[in-house]
């Protein structure tokens, strides 16, 4: 029972967390990203907790770094 729990629940969740942490750490300026809320934008500035996204001409918003869901520019390269 413990082995089933480990292979079906715990291990996949740990791998997903590791991939997400790696993606968040690899973010750089000028990457195109999508937030959890579905907003697309380009990173113009960032620090440890906050990312500034340019979502339109003359429109820059601040979002929490943890709210970034995907690095769209990285997905296009892969």
N, CA, C and O atoms as CSV, one atom per row, in Angstrom:
chain,resi,resn,atom,element,x,y,z
A,1,UNK,N,N,0.820,-1.188,0.000
A,1,UNK,CA,C,0.000,0.000,0.000
A,1,UNK,C,C,0.873,1.265,0.000
A,1,UNK,O,O,0.577,2.229,-0.705
A,2,UNK,N,N,1.933,1.249,0.786
A,2,UNK,CA,C,2.838,2.394,0.845
A,2,UNK,C,C,3.550,2.574,-0.491
A,2,UNK,O,O,3.725,3.704,-0.947
A,3,UNK,N,N,3.957,1.489,-1.117
A,3,UNK,CA,C,4.633,1.573,-2.409
A,3,UNK,C,C,3.693,2.147,-3.477
A,3,UNK,O,O,4.123,2.950,-4.304
A,4,UNK,N,N,2.453,1.754,-3.467
A,4,UNK,CA,C,1.478,2.278,-4.425
A,4,UNK,C,C,1.296,3.774,-4.202
A,4,UNK,O,O,1.282,4.551,-5.157
A,5,UNK,N,N,1.160,4.170,-2.960
A,5,UNK,CA,C,1.018,5.586,-2.625
A,5,UNK,C,C,2.226,6.375,-3.113
A,5,UNK,O,O,2.073,7.468,-3.658
A,6,UNK,N,N,3.422,5.830,-2.924
A,6,UNK,CA,C,4.648,6.505,-3.321
A,6,UNK,C,C,4.705,6.691,-4.836
A,6,UNK,O,O,4.952,7.801,-5.308
A,7,UNK,N,N,4.481,5.621,-5.607
A,7,UNK,CA,C,4.636,5.686,-7.057
A,7,UNK,C,C,3.482,6.398,-7.764
A,7,UNK,O,O,3.683,6.955,-8.844
A,8,UNK,N,N,2.301,6.393,-7.194
A,8,UNK,CA,C,1.163,7.021,-7.864
A,8,UNK,C,C,0.905,8.464,-7.433
A,8,UNK,O,O,0.342,9.240,-8.206
A,9,UNK,N,N,1.297,8.834,-6.237
A,9,UNK,CA,C,0.992,10.170,-5.743
A,9,UNK,C,C,2.222,11.002,-5.407
A,9,UNK,O,O,2.394,12.097,-5.944
A,10,UNK,N,N,3.057,10.508,-4.546
A,10,UNK,CA,C,4.150,11.300,-4.000
A,10,UNK,C,C,5.221,11.607,-5.049
A,10,UNK,O,O,5.599,12.766,-5.221
A,11,UNK,N,N,5.704,10.599,-5.739
A,11,UNK,CA,C,6.801,10.768,-6.684
A,11,UNK,C,C,6.430,11.693,-7.861
A,11,UNK,O,O,7.215,12.587,-8.176
A,12,UNK,N,N,5.280,11.522,-8.518
A,12,UNK,CA,C,4.921,12.447,-9.606
A,12,UNK,C,C,4.763,13.895,-9.137
A,12,UNK,O,O,5.113,14.831,-9.857
A,13,UNK,N,N,4.237,14.067,-7.938
A,13,UNK,CA,C,4.063,15.417,-7.410
A,13,UNK,C,C,5.423,16.066,-7.149
A,13,UNK,O,O,5.604,17.248,-7.444
A,14,UNK,N,N,6.362,15.328,-6.610
A,14,UNK,CA,C,7.714,15.852,-6.369
A,14,UNK,C,C,8.391,16.230,-7.682
A,14,UNK,O,O,9.047,17.268,-7.764
A,15,UNK,N,N,8.235,15.389,-8.718
A,15,UNK,CA,C,8.833,15.694,-10.018
A,15,UNK,C,C,8.230,16.959,-10.620
A,15,UNK,O,O,8.955,17.770,-11.197
A,16,UNK,N,N,6.924,17.140,-10.495
A,16,UNK,CA,C,6.267,18.340,-11.006
A,16,UNK,C,C,6.756,19.580,-10.260
A,16,UNK,O,O,6.989,20.618,-10.880
A,17,UNK,N,N,6.912,19.489,-8.953
A,17,UNK,CA,C,7.423,20.611,-8.167
A,17,UNK,C,C,8.846,20.962,-8.577
A,17,UNK,O,O,9.201,22.138,-8.648
A,18,UNK,N,N,9.657,19.954,-8.846
A,18,UNK,CA,C,11.041,20.174,-9.244
A,18,UNK,C,C,11.108,20.877,-10.608
A,18,UNK,O,O,11.914,21.789,-10.795
A,19,UNK,N,N,10.259,20.453,-11.567
A,19,UNK,CA,C,10.220,21.094,-12.884
A,19,UNK,C,C,9.758,22.543,-12.771
A,19,UNK,O,O,10.312,23.423,-13.429
A,20,UNK,N,N,8.749,22.796,-11.944
A,20,UNK,CA,C,8.237,24.159,-11.779
A,20,UNK,C,C,9.291,25.061,-11.138
A,20,UNK,O,O,9.490,26.192,-11.580
A,21,UNK,N,N,9.964,24.569,-10.103
A,21,UNK,CA,C,11.011,25.345,-9.434
A,21,UNK,C,C,12.138,25.671,-10.423
A,21,UNK,O,O,12.664,26.785,-10.429
A,22,UNK,N,N,12.500,24.697,-11.252
A,22,UNK,CA,C,13.549,24.904,-12.247
A,22,UNK,C,C,13.127,25.959,-13.267
A,22,UNK,O,O,13.935,26.802,-13.655
A,23,UNK,N,N,11.868,25.919,-13.702
A,23,UNK,CA,C,11.359,26.894,-14.661
A,23,UNK,C,C,11.381,28.296,-14.054
A,23,UNK,O,O,11.791,29.248,-14.718
A,24,UNK,N,N,10.944,28.433,-12.802
A,24,UNK,CA,C,10.932,29.740,-12.151
A,24,UNK,C,C,12.341,30.290,-11.958
A,24,UNK,O,O,12.552,31.497,-12.072
A,25,UNK,N,N,13.297,29.427,-11.671
A,25,UNK,CA,C,14.677,29.875,-11.484
A,25,UNK,C,C,15.345,30.263,-12.796
A,25,UNK,O,O,16.280,31.063,-12.798
A,26,UNK,N,N,14.879,29.706,-13.915
A,26,UNK,CA,C,15.516,29.986,-15.201
A,26,UNK,C,C,14.921,31.200,-15.917
A,26,UNK,O,O,15.344,31.520,-17.028
A,27,UNK,N,N,13.955,31.878,-15.308
A,27,UNK,CA,C,13.361,33.051,-15.941
A,27,UNK,C,C,14.391,34.162,-16.089
A,27,UNK,O,O,15.212,34.394,-15.202
A,28,UNK,N,N,14.328,34.851,-17.246
A,28,UNK,CA,C,15.238,35.962,-17.519
A,28,UNK,C,C,14.459,37.109,-18.136
A,28,UNK,O,O,13.309,36.951,-18.546
A,29,UNK,N,N,15.093,38.249,-18.195
A,29,UNK,CA,C,14.512,39.416,-18.838
A,29,UNK,C,C,14.247,39.081,-20.306
A,29,UNK,O,O,15.025,38.354,-20.924
A,30,UNK,N,N,13.177,39.596,-20.857
A,30,UNK,CA,C,12.740,39.410,-22.246
A,30,UNK,C,C,12.133,38.036,-22.526
A,30,UNK,O,O,11.831,37.739,-23.682
A,31,UNK,N,N,11.943,37.189,-21.514
A,31,UNK,CA,C,11.212,35.936,-21.715
A,31,UNK,C,C,9.726,36.254,-21.810
A,31,UNK,O,O,9.225,37.125,-21.100
A,32,UNK,N,N,9.034,35.557,-22.675
A,32,UNK,CA,C,7.578,35.690,-22.769
A,32,UNK,C,C,6.979,34.614,-21.881
A,32,UNK,O,O,7.315,33.437,-22.011
A,33,UNK,N,N,6.086,35.017,-20.974
A,33,UNK,CA,C,5.534,34.102,-19.981
A,33,UNK,C,C,4.016,34.210,-19.930
A,33,UNK,O,O,3.423,35.163,-20.435
A,34,UNK,N,N,3.404,33.205,-19.305
A,34,UNK,CA,C,1.971,33.212,-19.052
A,34,UNK,C,C,1.770,33.052,-17.552
A,34,UNK,O,O,2.410,32.212,-16.919
A,35,UNK,N,N,0.876,33.863,-16.987
A,35,UNK,CA,C,0.598,33.776,-15.556
A,35,UNK,C,C,-0.467,32.714,-15.301
A,35,UNK,O,O,-1.091,32.208,-16.233
A,36,UNK,N,N,-0.663,32.390,-14.046
A,36,UNK,CA,C,-1.695,31.435,-13.662
A,36,UNK,C,C,-3.069,31.942,-14.085
A,36,UNK,O,O,-3.947,31.143,-14.411
A,37,UNK,N,N,-3.264,33.244,-14.084
A,37,UNK,CA,C,-4.542,33.837,-14.479
A,37,UNK,C,C,-4.749,33.906,-15.982
A,37,UNK,O,O,-5.826,34.295,-16.434
A,38,UNK,N,N,-3.737,33.536,-16.770
A,38,UNK,CA,C,-3.881,33.508,-18.220
A,38,UNK,C,C,-3.363,34.742,-18.935
A,38,UNK,O,O,-3.549,34.861,-20.146
A,39,UNK,N,N,-2.718,35.667,-18.231
A,39,UNK,CA,C,-2.143,36.847,-18.870
A,39,UNK,C,C,-0.806,36.494,-19.511
A,39,UNK,O,O,0.027,35.820,-18.904
A,40,UNK,N,N,-0.612,36.954,-20.741
A,40,UNK,CA,C,0.666,36.797,-21.418
A,40,UNK,C,C,1.412,38.107,-21.340
A,40,UNK,O,O,0.819,39.180,-21.454
A,41,UNK,N,N,2.715,38.018,-21.145
A,41,UNK,CA,C,3.518,39.228,-21.088
A,41,UNK,C,C,4.991,38.921,-21.247
A,41,UNK,O,O,5.408,37.763,-21.248
A,42,UNK,N,N,5.767,39.974,-21.381
A,42,UNK,CA,C,7.214,39.869,-21.523
A,42,UNK,C,C,7.859,40.456,-20.276
A,42,UNK,O,O,7.495,41.546,-19.833
A,43,UNK,N,N,8.810,39.734,-19.716
A,43,UNK,CA,C,9.488,40.189,-18.498
A,43,UNK,C,C,10.373,41.388,-18.828
A,43,UNK,O,O,11.218,41.319,-19.721
A,44,UNK,N,N,10.170,42.492,-18.099
A,44,UNK,CA,C,11.013,43.678,-18.272
A,44,UNK,C,C,11.931,43.894,-17.081
A,44,UNK,O,O,12.979,44.528,-17.212
A,45,UNK,N,N,11.549,43.375,-15.920
A,45,UNK,CA,C,12.377,43.499,-14.724
A,45,UNK,C,C,11.911,42.447,-13.728
A,45,UNK,O,O,10.753,42.031,-13.754
A,46,UNK,N,N,12.806,42.019,-12.858
A,46,UNK,CA,C,12.427,41.023,-11.864
A,46,UNK,C,C,13.381,41.046,-10.691
A,46,UNK,O,O,14.530,41.471,-10.810
A,47,UNK,N,N,12.884,40.577,-9.548
A,47,UNK,CA,C,13.729,40.334,-8.387
A,47,UNK,C,C,13.301,38.997,-7.795
A,47,UNK,O,O,12.670,38.192,-8.479
A,48,UNK,N,N,13.633,38.754,-6.540
A,48,UNK,CA,C,13.363,37.444,-5.949
A,48,UNK,C,C,11.881,37.090,-5.875
A,48,UNK,O,O,11.520,35.924,-6.036
A,49,UNK,N,N,11.020,38.074,-5.636
A,49,UNK,CA,C,9.604,37.776,-5.422
A,49,UNK,C,C,8.662,38.420,-6.429
A,49,UNK,O,O,7.527,37.967,-6.579
A,50,UNK,N,N,9.104,39.470,-7.125
A,50,UNK,CA,C,8.217,40.224,-8.003
A,50,UNK,C,C,8.771,40.236,-9.425
A,50,UNK,O,O,9.975,40.373,-9.641
A,51,UNK,N,N,7.860,40.088,-10.392
A,51,UNK,CA,C,8.214,40.163,-11.810
A,51,UNK,C,C,7.384,41.281,-12.435
A,51,UNK,O,O,6.177,41.364,-12.208
A,52,UNK,N,N,8.026,42.131,-13.215
A,52,UNK,CA,C,7.308,43.172,-13.947
A,52,UNK,C,C,7.119,42.687,-15.376
A,52,UNK,O,O,8.080,42.366,-16.075
A,53,UNK,N,N,5.845,42.642,-15.796
A,53,UNK,CA,C,5.496,42.154,-17.124
A,53,UNK,C,C,4.955,43.285,-17.979
A,53,UNK,O,O,4.126,44.082,-17.540
A,54,UNK,N,N,5.443,43.334,-19.207
A,54,UNK,CA,C,4.879,44.259,-20.187
A,54,UNK,C,C,3.796,43.485,-20.919
A,54,UNK,O,O,4.086,42.530,-21.641
A,55,UNK,N,N,2.537,43.899,-20.732
A,55,UNK,CA,C,1.431,43.157,-21.340
A,55,UNK,C,C,0.867,43.878,-22.559
A,55,UNK,O,O,0.156,43.268,-23.358
A,56,UNK,N,N,1.173,45.169,-22.716
A,56,UNK,CA,C,0.757,45.959,-23.875
A,56,UNK,C,C,1.682,47.153,-23.967
A,56,UNK,O,O,2.496,47.394,-23.075
A,57,UNK,N,N,1.552,47.897,-25.050
A,57,UNK,CA,C,2.375,49.087,-25.221
A,57,UNK,C,C,2.102,50.057,-24.071
A,57,UNK,O,O,0.951,50.418,-23.829
A,58,UNK,N,N,3.130,50.472,-23.374
A,58,UNK,CA,C,3.056,51.403,-22.241
A,58,UNK,C,C,2.271,50.830,-21.051
A,58,UNK,O,O,1.760,51.599,-20.238
A,59,UNK,N,N,2.166,49.512,-20.931
A,59,UNK,CA,C,1.454,48.899,-19.810
A,59,UNK,C,C,2.350,47.839,-19.171
A,59,UNK,O,O,2.616,46.792,-19.761
A,60,UNK,N,N,2.806,48.129,-17.959
A,60,UNK,CA,C,3.655,47.203,-17.207
A,60,UNK,C,C,2.957,46.904,-15.888
A,60,UNK,O,O,2.540,47.818,-15.177
A,61,UNK,N,N,2.833,45.616,-15.562
A,61,UNK,CA,C,2.207,45.221,-14.304
A,61,UNK,C,C,3.211,44.441,-13.468
A,61,UNK,O,O,4.168,43.873,-13.994
A,62,UNK,N,N,2.982,44.421,-12.170
A,62,UNK,CA,C,3.799,43.625,-11.257
A,62,UNK,C,C,2.993,42.422,-10.820
A,62,UNK,O,O,1.830,42.547,-10.437
A,63,UNK,N,N,3.620,41.247,-10.878
A,63,UNK,CA,C,2.989,40.024,-10.403
A,63,UNK,C,C,3.989,39.278,-9.533
A,63,UNK,O,O,5.198,39.478,-9.644
A,64,UNK,N,N,3.480,38.430,-8.681
A,64,UNK,CA,C,4.356,37.594,-7.863
A,64,UNK,C,C,5.061,36.592,-8.770
A,64,UNK,O,O,4.461,36.052,-9.699
A,65,UNK,N,N,6.311,36.355,-8.498
A,65,UNK,CA,C,7.083,35.406,-9.307
A,65,UNK,C,C,6.434,34.021,-9.294
A,65,UNK,O,O,6.482,33.299,-10.289
A,66,UNK,N,N,5.833,33.658,-8.170
A,66,UNK,CA,C,5.203,32.343,-8.059
A,66,UNK,C,C,3.931,32.232,-8.900
A,66,UNK,O,O,3.416,31.130,-9.090
A,67,UNK,N,N,3.413,33.360,-9.408
A,67,UNK,CA,C,2.209,33.310,-10.231
A,67,UNK,C,C,2.512,33.045,-11.704
A,67,UNK,O,O,1.589,32.957,-12.514
A,68,UNK,N,N,3.785,32.916,-12.061
A,68,UNK,CA,C,4.150,32.576,-13.431
A,68,UNK,C,C,3.866,31.087,-13.632
A,68,UNK,O,O,4.352,30.245,-12.877
A,69,UNK,N,N,3.082,30.780,-14.648
A,69,UNK,CA,C,2.672,29.402,-14.899
A,69,UNK,C,C,3.538,28.721,-15.953
A,69,UNK,O,O,3.819,27.528,-15.842
A,70,UNK,N,N,3.963,29.460,-16.969
A,70,UNK,CA,C,4.745,28.841,-18.044
A,70,UNK,C,C,5.638,29.873,-18.703
A,70,UNK,O,O,5.287,31.049,-18.801
A,71,UNK,N,N,6.786,29.421,-19.149
A,71,UNK,CA,C,7.707,30.236,-19.927
A,71,UNK,C,C,7.419,29.927,-21.393
A,71,UNK,O,O,7.906,28.932,-21.930
A,72,UNK,N,N,6.630,30.779,-22.036
A,72,UNK,CA,C,6.177,30.523,-23.401
A,72,UNK,C,C,7.332,30.573,-24.380
A,72,UNK,O,O,7.363,29.785,-25.325
A,73,UNK,N,N,8.282,31.472,-24.184
A,73,UNK,CA,C,9.427,31.566,-25.102
A,73,UNK,C,C,10.279,30.313,-25.008
A,73,UNK,O,O,10.866,29.905,-26.010
A,74,UNK,N,N,10.369,29.696,-23.853
A,74,UNK,CA,C,11.132,28.460,-23.681
A,74,UNK,C,C,10.401,27.294,-24.364
A,74,UNK,O,O,11.048,26.415,-24.934
A,75,UNK,N,N,9.071,27.277,-24.314
A,75,UNK,CA,C,8.296,26.223,-24.950
A,75,UNK,C,C,8.454,26.252,-26.467
A,75,UNK,O,O,8.466,25.197,-27.102
A,76,UNK,N,N,8.577,27.442,-27.060
A,76,UNK,CA,C,8.749,27.554,-28.509
A,76,UNK,C,C,10.109,27.032,-28.954
A,76,UNK,O,O,10.237,26.475,-30.045
A,77,UNK,N,N,11.134,27.212,-28.105
A,77,UNK,CA,C,12.478,26.769,-28.454
A,77,UNK,C,C,12.611,25.271,-28.384
A,77,UNK,O,O,13.393,24.691,-29.137
A,78,UNK,N,N,11.868,24.620,-27.497
A,78,UNK,CA,C,11.993,23.174,-27.281
A,78,UNK,C,C,11.348,22.357,-28.363
A,78,UNK,O,O,11.377,21.127,-28.309
